[in-house]
Amino acid sequence: MSKALTSRDIDEGKRISALFSTLSEENKTMAIVYLSALRDKEIADSGKKKELQEV
């Protein structure tokens, strides 16, 4: 189930793209790794929250 993009989502995507276009390849990789870790943490935290609600 995908969410429809809003104009705000599109504008934020354009800003992120502009930021990434100024980074070196090494810095892009570091940023992607960091964002991936944040997403993993968010998923783990939501799993813990759901688990606590079931108890």
N, C-alpha and C positions, 0 to 999 in steps of 0.2 A: 504494500500500500504506500504509494508515494504522495508527498504533499505538494500542492501547487505552489510555485514560487511567487512571492510577492515582489513588488518593485523594490522594496527595501532589501530583500534577499539578493536581488540582481545588483543593486548598487553596492552592497557590501562585498559581493563577489568581485566586482570590478575594482574596488579599492584593494582587496587582497591580491588580486592579479597584478595591480600596479606595484604593490610593495614587493612581491616576489620577483618582478622583472628587474628590480634594482639589486637583488642579492646575488652573490657568487654561488656557484654550484655547491660548494661546501656548506655555505650558510643556508641554502635552500634545503639541503639534506638534513641539517640540524633542526631547522624549523619543522620539517615534516615529521621527524622522529619525535619531537616535543609534542606536536599536535596529536600524533598517534597515541602517545602515552596519556595525554589528557583524555582522549576518547576512551581508552581502555579503563582509566580510573572512573570515568563517568558510568561506563557500563557495569563495572564491578560495584560501584556504590549503589546503582539502581537495583542490582541483583540482591544486595544486602538489604536494602529497604523493602523490597518485595518479600524477601524471606521473613523479615521481622513482622510484616503485616499478616502473613499466613499463620503465624504462631498464636 
